[in-house]
Amino acid sequence: MKRWKLITLITTGAIILLAFAFVVSGLLPYRVYIVHTGSMSPTIPSTSAVIVRTHEYQVGQPISFYEQGTVITHRLVRINADGTIDTKGDANATDDPWHVPTSAVIGGVVAAPPQLGYWLQYLRNPFGLASILLSLIACWLIWSFADGSQAQGDARRERAPAKRRIALVRHGRRPSHIPRAAHQ
């Protein structure tokens, strides 16, 4: 049983590390960004993460782009003849005051899981990551301890009837389930 737990733990860890390596390496055509404001609410609430497919977008779709060094996610309203685009946050009453060059567009949003941005931000903090790792280690130790206690309890229960028979025979009593020897 412990061998399967170890194999499961190693396999799960390897899968998570591989997925993380693919995302960080940039081999996939997707990027993940955190939404910090409510300008796209209720479509994309604050603390959501947006998964952006690079270089693919269309009018009417939420897109992520760079504006003064910051990544912003707003809806693409129109593409202008001069090579710029107009955007607008869903929660805003008017279009954004800037005209974004198409070279600054990262791509179109394909998914926006709510609250995922909060957890990504939490894991970026060394203390947040450490708290998750310590929690996993604590759960693993509790799980191992519980399995060890159960195994010890099972072993005690298996030994208990034998000890009881020996004690009864030593005191001259015979348990009812042990047959008497036939008189010869």
N, CA, C and O of each residue as an XYZ file, in Angstrom:
736
protein
N       0.824     -1.197      0.000
C       0.000      0.000      0.000
C       0.870      1.264      0.000
O       0.566      2.225     -0.707
N       1.947      1.264      0.787
C       2.807      2.444      0.850
C       3.516      2.666     -0.474
O       3.795      3.806     -0.846
N       3.810      1.589     -1.187
C       4.462      1.721     -2.485
C       3.559      2.485     -3.442
O       4.036      3.348     -4.180
N       2.254      2.182     -3.444
C       1.312      2.883     -4.332
C       1.201      4.351     -3.962
O       1.090      5.203     -4.844
N       1.228      4.658     -2.686
C       1.172      6.055     -2.251
C       2.395      6.815     -2.754
O       2.281      7.944     -3.230
N       3.558      6.191     -2.644
C       4.785      6.830     -3.093
C       4.759      7.031     -4.604
O       5.138      8.092     -5.100
N       4.312      6.015     -5.332
C       4.225      6.129     -6.792
C       3.241      7.231     -7.176
O       3.521      8.031     -8.069
N       2.090      7.274     -6.503
C       1.088      8.309     -6.778
C       1.643      9.692     -6.485
O       1.444     10.616     -7.272
N       2.323      9.845     -5.383
C       2.896     11.137     -5.004
C       3.944     11.590     -6.023
O       3.948     12.751     -6.434
N       4.816     10.696     -6.424
C       5.868     11.054     -7.385
C       5.264     11.374     -8.748
O       5.665     12.346     -9.389
N       4.306     10.569     -9.196
C       3.671     10.802    -10.496
C       2.932     12.126    -10.513
O       3.058     12.887    -11.472
N       2.169     12.416     -9.479
C       1.433     13.680     -9.404
C       2.395     14.862     -9.404
O       2.172     15.842    -10.115
N       3.440     14.780     -8.631
C       4.433     15.846     -8.601
C       5.094     16.058     -9.953
O       5.317     17.195    -10.368
N       5.407     14.965    -10.641
C       6.045     15.069    -11.959
C       5.107     15.711    -12.973
O       5.542     16.534    -13.779
N       3.837     15.351    -12.946
C       2.860     15.945    -13.871
C       2.724     17.437    -13.625
O       2.690     18.224    -14.571
N       2.646     17.828    -12.370
C       2.512     19.248    -12.034
C       3.764     20.015    -12.482
O       3.650     21.105    -13.043
N       4.942     19.460    -12.240
C       6.178     20.126    -12.649
C       6.279     20.237    -14.169
O       6.721     21.267    -14.677
N       5.882     19.204    -14.899
C       5.909     19.265    -16.360
C       4.948     20.320    -16.895
O       5.299     21.088    -17.791
N       3.729     20.359    -16.342
C       2.758     21.369    -16.779
C       3.292     22.768    -16.506
O       3.187     23.653    -17.355
N       3.862     22.966    -15.330
C       4.432     24.262    -14.978
C       5.573     24.615    -15.926
O       5.681     25.761    -16.363
N       6.422     23.645    -16.247
C       7.551     23.889    -17.152
C       7.073     24.292    -18.541
O       7.661     25.176    -19.164
N       6.002     23.649    -19.036
C       5.461     24.007    -20.346
C       4.930     25.434    -20.355
O       5.180     26.189    -21.295
N       4.204     25.797    -19.316
C       3.627     27.138    -19.269
C       4.723     28.193    -19.155
O       4.680     29.210    -19.847
N       5.706     27.955    -18.283
C       6.770     28.932    -18.062
C       7.696     29.035    -19.276
O       8.183     30.120    -19.593
N       7.936     27.926    -19.949
C       8.880     27.929    -21.067
C       8.379     28.706    -22.272
O       9.179     29.141    -23.100
N       7.071     28.888    -22.387
C       6.519     29.603    -23.531
C       6.346     28.722    -24.755
O       6.109     29.234    -25.849
N       6.458     27.413    -24.598
C       6.285     26.507    -25.732
C       4.826     26.450    -26.192
O       4.554     26.200    -27.366
N       3.905     26.678    -25.286
C       2.484     26.670    -25.634
C       2.070     28.066    -26.102
O       2.657     29.056    -25.665
N       1.076     28.162    -26.976
C       0.650     29.490    -27.460
C      -0.280     30.216    -26.490
O      -1.073     31.057    -26.913
N      -0.194     29.908    -25.219
C      -1.061     30.523    -24.220
C      -0.225     31.225    -23.159
O       0.891     30.808    -22.847
N      -0.784     32.290    -22.618
C      -0.183     32.999    -21.496
C      -1.269     33.176    -20.439
O      -2.459     33.206    -20.751
N      -0.843     33.293    -19.197
C      -1.787     33.472    -18.086
C      -1.460     34.791    -17.392
O      -0.305     35.066    -17.065
N      -2.492     35.601    -17.175
C      -2.334     36.880    -16.494
C      -3.396     36.994    -15.404
O      -4.445     36.353    -15.466
N      -3.104     37.815    -14.416
C      -4.024     38.031    -13.304
C      -4.746     39.349    -13.508
O      -4.125     40.353    -13.858
N      -6.057     39.352    -13.293
C      -6.864     40.570    -13.391
C      -6.890     41.213    -12.002
O      -7.352     40.607    -11.035
N      -6.392     42.441    -11.917
C      -6.265     43.118    -10.626
C      -7.391     44.112    -10.343
O      -7.565     44.523     -9.196
N      -8.156     44.504    -11.354
C      -9.200     45.510    -11.156
C     -10.555     44.957    -11.592
O     -10.640     43.882    -12.185
N     -11.585     45.691    -11.296
C     -12.936     45.288    -11.664
C     -13.427     45.897    -12.958
O     -14.634     45.919    -13.196
N     -12.537     46.392    -13.806
C     -12.967     47.077    -15.034
C     -13.654     46.145    -16.029
O     -14.339     46.623    -16.933
N     -13.493     44.842    -15.891
C     -14.166     43.895    -16.787
C     -15.314     43.157    -16.091
O     -15.853     42.195    -16.638
N     -15.685     43.600    -14.897
C     -16.802     42.968    -14.171
C     -18.111     43.251    -14.889
O     -18.236     44.316    -15.493
N     -19.051     42.398    -14.858
C     -19.092     41.076    -14.210
C     -18.538     39.958    -15.092
O     -18.457     38.816    -14.640
N     -18.157     40.250    -16.324
C     -17.655     39.209    -17.223
C     -16.412     38.539    -16.660
O     -16.334     37.312    -16.587
N     -15.442     39.352    -16.264
C     -14.200     38.844    -15.677
C     -13.963     39.616    -14.381
O     -13.444     40.732    -14.410
N     -14.339     39.031    -13.246
C     -14.171     39.743    -11.978
C     -12.702     39.882    -11.559
O     -11.831     39.145    -12.020
N     -12.463     40.833    -10.687
C     -11.141     41.016    -10.110
C     -10.715     39.716     -9.428
O     -11.569     38.984     -8.926
N      -9.444     39.420     -9.399
C      -8.804     38.206     -8.867
C      -9.008     36.985     -9.761
O      -8.686     35.866     -9.363
N      -9.535     37.190    -10.958
C      -9.604     36.089    -11.919
C      -8.256     35.987    -12.612
O      -7.440     36.908    -12.559
N      -8.039     34.862    -13.257
C      -6.894     34.715    -14.147
C      -7.461     34.670    -15.555
O      -8.544     34.126    -15.770
N      -6.749     35.232    -16.510
C      -7.173     35.123    -17.909
C      -6.153     34.279    -18.644
O      -4.944     34.469    -18.510
N      -6.663     33.347    -19.419
C      -5.812     32.519    -20.264
C      -5.937     33.097    -21.663
O      -7.023     33.129    -22.242
N      -4.815     33.552    -22.197
C      -4.789     34.299    -23.446
C      -4.080     33.471    -24.516
O      -2.967     32.986    -24.314
N      -4.754     33.321    -25.659
C      -4.106     32.678    -26.818
C      -3.389     33.783    -27.582
O      -4.011     34.734    -28.054
N      -2.081     33.643    -27.695
C      -1.271     34.703    -28.296
C      -1.564     34.865    -29.781
O      -1.774     33.893    -30.507
N      -1.571     36.117    -30.205
C      -1.694     36.524    -31.610
C      -3.015     36.135    -32.267
O      -3.116     36.178    -33.493
N      -4.018     35.762    -31.500
C      -5.333     35.449    -32.076
C      -6.390     36.226    -31.309
O      -6.552     36.043    -30.103
N      -7.105     37.091    -32.011
C      -8.154     37.885    -31.381
C      -9.080     38.418    -32.463
O      -8.736     38.436    -33.645
N     -10.270     38.853    -32.033
C     -11.241     39.426    -32.964
C     -12.060     40.490    -32.249
O     -12.096     40.539    -31.020
N     -12.704     41.325    -33.014
C     -13.539     42.394    -32.459
C     -14.649     41.765    -31.620
O     -15.271     40.782    -32.022
N     -14.881     42.351    -30.449
C     -15.902     41.861    -29.528
C     -15.361     40.926    -28.464
O     -16.057     40.623    -27.495
N     -14.140     40.470    -28.627
C     -13.524     39.537    -27.693
C     -12.696     40.295    -26.660
O     -12.066     41.296    -27.001
N     -12.683     39.838    -25.392
C     -11.729     40.413    -24.442
C     -10.307     40.061    -24.880
O     -10.032     38.926    -25.267
N      -9.421     41.031    -24.817
C      -8.025     40.821    -25.199
C      -7.119     41.329    -24.085
O      -7.534     42.126    -23.243
N      -5.900     40.865    -24.095
C      -4.881     41.378    -23.181
C      -3.836     42.093    -24.016
O      -3.452     41.625    -25.088
N      -3.379     43.237    -23.514
C      -2.410     44.050    -24.243
C      -1.553     44.818    -23.254
O      -1.879     44.932    -22.073
N      -0.443     45.343    -23.770
C       0.455     46.156    -22.953
C       0.095     47.624    -23.115
O      -0.068     48.115    -24.232
N      -0.025     48.312    -22.002
C      -0.241     49.758    -21.994
C       0.655     50.339    -20.915
O       0.436     50.096    -19.728
N       1.658     51.101    -21.314
C       2.634     51.722    -20.412
C       3.276     50.689    -19.473
O       3.426     50.933    -18.276
N       3.649     49.542    -20.033
C       4.344     48.508    -19.272
C       3.461     47.610    -18.429
O       3.963     46.713    -17.751
N       2.168     47.830    -18.455
C       1.230     47.032    -17.669
C       0.372     46.195    -18.609
O       0.002     46.649    -19.691
N       0.057     44.970    -18.191
C      -0.852     44.142    -18.977
C      -2.280     44.474    -18.556
O      -2.631     44.403    -17.379
N      -3.089     44.835    -19.540
C      -4.495     45.189    -19.307
C      -5.364     44.234    -20.114
O      -5.024     43.863    -21.237
N      -6.480     43.847    -19.531
C      -7.447     43.012    -20.243
C      -8.746     43.798    -20.366
O      -9.414     44.074    -19.370
N      -9.096     44.156    -21.600
C     -10.349     44.863    -21.912
C     -10.927     44.273    -23.196
O     -10.269     43.493    -23.884
N     -12.144     44.650    -23.504
C     -12.806     44.150    -24.707
C     -12.362     44.959    -25.924
O     -12.288     46.187    -25.870
N     -12.072     44.269    -27.009
C     -11.701     44.909    -28.272
C     -12.977     45.450    -28.922
O     -13.879     44.693    -29.281
N     -13.030     46.780    -29.066
C     -14.222     47.434    -29.622
C     -14.116     47.566    -31.136
O     -15.058     47.244    -31.860
N     -12.954     48.046    -31.614
C     -12.779     48.219    -33.068
C     -11.306     48.251    -33.424
O     -10.447     48.593    -32.611
N     -11.045     47.877    -34.684
C      -9.692     47.987    -35.239
C      -9.717     49.164    -36.203
O     -10.502     49.173    -37.151
N      -8.865     50.157    -35.970
C      -8.831     51.381    -36.767
C      -7.948     51.212    -38.001
O      -7.081     50.339    -38.041
N      -8.177     52.052    -39.001
C      -7.422     52.008    -40.262
C      -5.947     52.341    -40.060
O      -5.106     51.904    -40.846
N      -5.614     53.117    -39.006
C      -4.215     53.508    -38.788
C      -3.399     52.442    -38.052
O      -2.255     52.701    -37.677
N      -3.967     51.242    -37.838
C      -3.241     50.153    -37.185
C      -3.355     50.154    -35.675
O      -2.615     49.435    -35.004
N      -4.256     50.935    -35.130
C      -4.481     50.936    -33.687
C      -5.827     50.277    -33.408
O      -6.634     50.054    -34.311
N      -6.041     49.975    -32.137
C      -7.326     49.395    -31.745
C      -7.924     50.212    -30.612
O      -7.209     50.881    -29.865
N      -9.238     50.150    -30.495
C      -9.946     50.790    -29.390
C     -10.478     49.689    -28.485
O     -10.974     48.663    -28.949
N     -10.361     49.929    -27.181
C     -10.792     48.940    -26.193
C     -11.697     49.606    -25.173
O     -11.768     50.833    -25.092
N     -12.386     48.783    -24.395
C     -13.285     49.289    -23.356
C     -13.455     48.204    -22.306
O     -13.649     47.034    -22.633
N     -13.383     48.597    -21.054
C     -13.698     47.670    -19.966
C     -15.206     47.506    -19.877
O     -15.938     48.483    -20.032
N     -15.686     46.298    -19.632
C     -17.127     46.050    -19.566
C     -17.809     46.877    -18.479
O     -18.975     47.242    -18.630
N     -17.120     47.176    -17.406
C     -17.703     47.954    -16.312
C     -17.576     49.461    -16.533
O     -18.136     50.242    -15.763
N     -16.853     49.883    -17.568
C     -16.644     51.304    -17.836
C     -17.737     51.830    -18.766
O     -18.239     51.102    -19.622
N     -18.101     53.107    -18.587
C     -19.165     53.710    -19.399
C     -18.661     54.138    -20.780
O     -19.439     54.199    -21.732
N     -17.379     54.432    -20.890
C     -16.847     54.929    -22.167
C     -15.653     54.090    -22.615
O     -15.092     53.308    -21.847
N     -15.278     54.281    -23.898
C     -14.086     53.611    -24.429
C     -12.849     54.124    -23.690
O     -12.854     55.214    -23.116
N     -11.796     53.316    -23.719
C     -10.536     53.711    -23.094
C      -9.966     54.927    -23.823
O     -10.164     55.057    -25.031
N      -9.258     55.828    -23.116
C      -8.743     57.045    -23.740
C      -7.547     56.802    -24.659
O      -7.180     57.695    -25.423
N      -6.944     55.650    -24.610
C      -5.773     55.375    -25.429
C      -6.161     54.587    -26.679
O      -7.219     53.961    -26.736
N      -5.288     54.631    -27.669
C      -5.428     53.838    -28.886
C      -4.223     52.906    -28.919
O      -3.088     53.353    -29.084
N      -4.472     51.625    -28.763
C      -3.408     50.636    -28.611
C      -2.909     50.188    -29.992
O      -3.715     49.810    -30.842
N      -1.600     50.224    -30.223
C      -1.089     49.674    -31.492
C      -1.254     48.150    -31.486
O      -1.128     47.510    -30.442
N      -1.532     47.583    -32.645
C      -1.740     46.128    -32.710
C      -0.489     45.358    -32.278
O      -0.586     44.198    -31.876
N       0.666     45.986    -32.356
C       1.900     45.328    -31.904
C       1.921     45.126    -30.386
O       2.677     44.294    -29.883
N       1.094     45.885    -29.655
C       1.043     45.755    -28.198
C       0.031     44.703    -27.736
O      -0.048     44.395    -26.547
N      -0.742     44.154    -28.677
C      -1.748     43.151    -28.310
C      -1.071     41.807    -28.092
O      -0.315     41.328    -28.937
N      -1.359     41.210    -26.943
C      -0.817     39.879    -26.631
C      -1.671     38.821    -27.308
O      -1.147     37.928    -27.974
N      -2.996     38.917    -27.138
C      -3.890     37.943    -27.746
C      -5.268     37.997    -27.121
O      -5.546     38.823    -26.252
N      -6.124     37.100    -27.580
C      -7.504     37.045    -27.111
C      -7.669     36.121    -25.922
O      -6.997     35.096    -25.804
N      -8.586     36.511    -25.040
C      -8.872     35.719    -23.847
C      -9.725     34.514    -24.254
O     -10.762     34.675    -24.897
N      -9.291     33.320    -23.883
C     -10.049     32.109    -24.188
C     -10.729     31.529    -22.952
O     -11.669     30.744    -23.076
N     -10.268     31.905    -21.769
C     -10.884     31.451    -20.521
C     -10.512     32.423    -19.410
O      -9.456     33.056    -19.439
N     -11.404     32.523    -18.435
C     -11.152     33.414    -17.298
C     -11.676     32.775    -16.014
O     -12.734     33.165    -15.520
N     -10.949     31.797    -15.467
C     -11.402     31.152    -14.236
C     -11.414     32.135    -13.066
O     -10.386     32.729    -12.744
N     -12.580     32.307    -12.428
C     -12.640     33.227    -11.285
C     -11.808     32.711    -10.113
O     -11.688     31.502     -9.914
N     -11.254     33.605     -9.363
C     -10.441     33.357     -8.161
C      -9.097     32.676     -8.440
O      -8.275     32.585     -7.529
N      -8.847     32.204     -9.640
C      -7.567     31.564     -9.932
C      -6.422     32.568     -9.827
O      -5.318     32.217     -9.410
N      -6.684     33.804    -10.204
C      -5.666     34.843    -10.098
C      -5.228     35.065     -8.657
O      -4.050     35.303     -8.389
N      -6.177     34.988     -7.732
C      -5.860     35.128     -6.313
C      -4.857     34.046     -5.905
O      -3.856     34.333     -5.249
N      -5.136     32.800     -6.299
C      -4.258     31.695     -5.916
C      -2.902     31.770     -6.605
O      -1.883     31.421     -6.009
N      -2.883     32.219     -7.840
C      -1.597     32.382     -8.526
C      -0.753     33.446     -7.831
O       0.451     33.269     -7.645
N      -1.385     34.541     -7.453
C      -0.678     35.596     -6.725
C      -0.186     35.078     -5.372
O       0.924     35.397     -4.945
N      -1.014     34.280     -4.707
C      -0.656     33.699     -3.411
C       0.560     32.781     -3.557
O       1.454     32.795     -2.711
N       0.593     31.987     -4.624
C       1.700     31.063     -4.824
C       2.973     31.759     -5.280
O       4.065     31.219     -5.108
N       2.851     32.944     -5.857
C       4.050     33.708     -6.254
C       4.798     34.233     -5.037
O       6.010     34.443     -5.093
N       4.093     34.441     -3.956
C       4.699     34.905     -2.723
C       5.436     33.714     -2.079
O       4.837     32.650     -1.923
N       6.700     33.861     -1.707
C       7.430     32.729     -1.111
C       6.749     32.177      0.146
O       6.776     30.968      0.379
N       6.140     33.045      0.953
C       5.458     32.572      2.152
C       4.186     31.798      1.796
O       3.838     30.827      2.468
N       3.506     32.224      0.755
C       2.311     31.499      0.306
C       2.672     30.117     -0.192
O       2.028     29.132      0.170
N       3.700     30.038     -1.022
C       4.155     28.746     -1.535
C       4.618     27.853     -0.392
O       4.308     26.662     -0.365
N       5.358     28.423      0.549
C       5.837     27.641      1.695
C       4.672     27.121      2.525
O       4.720     25.990      3.008
N       3.621     27.928      2.700
C       2.475     27.472      3.490
C       1.768     26.298      2.815
O       1.320     25.373      3.492
N       1.666     26.328      1.489
C       1.048     25.211      0.768
C       1.913     23.957      0.899
O       1.396     22.872      1.169
N       3.222     24.102      0.710
C       4.115     22.949      0.816
C       4.109     22.359      2.224
O       4.080     21.139      2.380
N       4.137     23.208      3.245
C       4.092     22.714      4.621
C       2.764     22.016      4.916
O       2.737     21.018      5.636
N       1.668     22.531      4.366
C       0.362     21.883      4.549
C       0.346     20.506      3.897
O      -0.180     19.553      4.472
N       0.918     20.395      2.705
C       0.974     19.096      2.027
C       1.833     18.101      2.811
O       1.477     16.929      2.940
N       2.954     18.574      3.329
C       3.817     17.691      4.129
C       3.096     17.242      5.390
O       3.167     16.071      5.763
N       2.404     18.165      6.047
C       1.653     17.813      7.264
C       0.563     16.782      6.959
O       0.383     15.830      7.718
N      -0.156     16.964      5.864
C      -1.193     15.999      5.480
C      -0.580     14.641      5.187
O      -1.137     13.610      5.564
N       0.568     14.636      4.515
C       1.232     13.382      4.195
C       1.674     12.668      5.473
O       1.511     11.454      5.593
N       2.233     13.418      6.428
C       2.655     12.810      7.690
C       1.469     12.268      8.477
O       1.552     11.181      9.048
N       0.374     13.007      8.514
C      -0.824     12.532      9.208
C      -1.348     11.271      8.543
O      -1.731     10.316      9.219
N      -1.363     11.274      7.202
C      -1.819     10.108      6.452
C      -0.935      8.899      6.760
O      -1.441      7.800      6.985
N       0.381      9.100      6.769
C       1.309      8.009      7.072
C       1.127      7.521      8.498
O       1.143      6.316      8.747
N       0.953      8.439      9.435
C       0.761      8.066     10.834
C      -0.535      7.289     11.008
O      -0.568      6.291     11.727
N      -1.600      7.738     10.357
C      -2.887      7.049     10.460
C      -2.791      5.636      9.896
O      -3.354      4.708     10.476
N      -2.099      5.453      8.789
C      -1.934      4.117      8.212
C      -1.093      3.237      9.130
O      -1.382      2.051      9.291
N      -0.061      3.810      9.728
C       0.768      3.043     10.653
C      -0.002      2.631     11.888
O       0.168      1.512     12.373
N      -0.850      3.514     12.412
C      -1.659      3.203     13.588
C      -2.668      2.117     13.258
O      -2.920      1.230     14.074
N      -3.243      2.182     12.072
C      -4.223      1.178     11.668
C      -3.547     -0.183     11.525
O      -4.108     -1.199     11.934
N      -2.357     -0.208     10.951
C      -1.627     -1.460     10.778
C      -1.253     -2.048     12.135
O      -1.332     -3.261     12.330
N      -0.844     -1.188     13.078
C      -0.517     -1.674     14.416
C      -1.752     -2.217     15.109
O      -1.686     -3.243     15.786
N      -2.894     -1.529     14.943
C      -4.150     -2.001     15.538
C      -4.570     -3.334     14.966
O      -5.043     -4.203     15.698
N      -4.404     -3.509     13.657
C      -4.745     -4.783     13.021
C      -3.848     -5.897     13.566
O      -4.323     -6.999     13.842
N      -2.566     -5.612     13.718
C      -1.628     -6.613     14.234
C      -1.980     -6.979     15.675
O      -1.915     -8.154     16.037
N      -2.348     -6.011     16.497
C      -2.740     -6.283     17.884
C      -3.983     -7.157     17.936
O      -4.068     -8.088     18.738
N      -4.941     -6.851     17.077
C      -6.178     -7.650     17.064
C      -5.902     -9.088     16.641
O      -6.550    -10.013     17.131
N      -4.945     -9.284     15.737
C      -4.607    -10.637     15.303
C      -3.892    -11.405     16.405
O      -4.086    -12.614     16.532
N      -3.063    -10.727     17.210
C      -2.319    -11.390     18.279
C      -3.172    -11.605     19.524
O      -2.890    -12.519     20.299
N      -4.192    -10.805     19.738
C      -4.977    -10.839     20.970
C      -5.600    -12.202     21.259
O      -5.471    -12.667     22.391
N      -6.267    -12.878     20.319
C      -6.863    -14.180     20.661
C      -5.810    -15.203     21.081
O      -6.060    -16.000     21.985
N      -4.651    -15.197     20.451
C      -3.604    -16.156     20.813
C      -3.121    -15.890     22.234
O      -2.935    -16.837     22.999
N      -2.914    -14.639     22.607
C      -2.482    -14.297     23.968
C      -3.529    -14.723     24.985
O      -3.189    -15.208     26.065
N      -4.794    -14.545     24.646
C      -5.880    -14.896     25.573
C      -5.911    -16.408     25.798
O      -6.099    -16.857     26.929
N      -5.730    -17.195     24.740
C      -5.734    -18.656     24.881
C      -4.586    -19.101     25.774
O      -4.758    -19.960     26.639
N      -3.405    -18.508     25.560
C      -2.237    -18.889     26.365
C      -2.485    -18.559     27.826
O      -2.171    -19.371     28.696
N      -3.032    -17.403     28.118
C      -3.283    -16.991     29.498
C      -4.297    -17.911     30.161
O      -4.121    -18.272     31.325
N      -5.349    -18.298     29.458
C      -6.374    -19.170     30.036
C      -5.821    -20.555     30.321
O      -6.140    -21.150     31.351
N      -4.999    -21.075     29.424
C      -4.438    -22.409     29.609
C      -3.468    -22.403     30.784
O      -3.438    -23.365     31.551
N      -2.676    -21.347     30.946
C      -1.741    -21.247     32.070
C      -2.466    -21.272     33.409
O      -1.937    -21.804     34.384
N      -3.662    -20.709     33.473
C      -4.408    -20.649     34.731
C      -5.318    -21.849     34.907
O      -6.171    -21.856     35.794
N      -5.150    -22.847     34.085
C      -5.912    -24.073     34.260
C      -7.306    -24.028     33.660
O      -8.093    -24.955     33.851
N      -7.613    -22.988     32.955
C      -8.929    -22.912     32.310
C      -8.733    -23.115     30.826
O      -7.712    -22.737     30.252
N      -9.711    -23.706     30.233
C      -9.659    -23.957     28.814
C     -10.771    -23.136     28.175
O     -11.924    -23.218     28.598
N     -10.434    -22.342     27.155
C     -11.486    -21.593     26.468
C     -12.493    -22.550     25.849
O     -12.153    -23.678     25.490
N     -13.704    -22.104     25.730
C     -14.786    -22.961     25.233
C     -14.575    -23.385     23.792
O     -15.117    -24.405     23.367
N     -13.805    -22.629     23.036
C     -13.630    -22.984     21.626
C     -12.455    -23.940     21.393
O     -12.229    -24.362     20.259
N     -11.693    -24.293     22.457
C     -10.606    -25.264     22.326
C     -11.138    -26.613     22.807
O     -11.571    -26.733     23.953
N     -11.112    -27.624     21.947
C     -11.682    -28.931     22.367
C     -10.816    -29.607     23.433
O      -9.593    -29.463     23.449
N     -11.467    -30.329     24.297
C     -10.766    -31.093     25.339
C     -10.145    -32.329     24.705
O     -10.666    -32.892     23.741
N      -9.053    -32.719     25.260
C      -8.415    -33.946     24.789
C      -9.251    -35.150     25.193
O      -9.822    -35.179     26.283
N      -9.320    -36.099     24.353
C     -10.125    -37.306     24.660
C      -9.384    -38.124     25.712
O      -8.164    -38.278     25.660
N     -10.165    -38.652     26.685
C      -9.549    -39.495     27.739
C      -9.214    -40.840     27.145
O      -9.997    -41.396     26.375
N      -8.074    -41.361     27.490
C      -7.667    -42.651     26.929
C      -7.699    -43.728     27.939
O      -7.384    -44.876     27.627
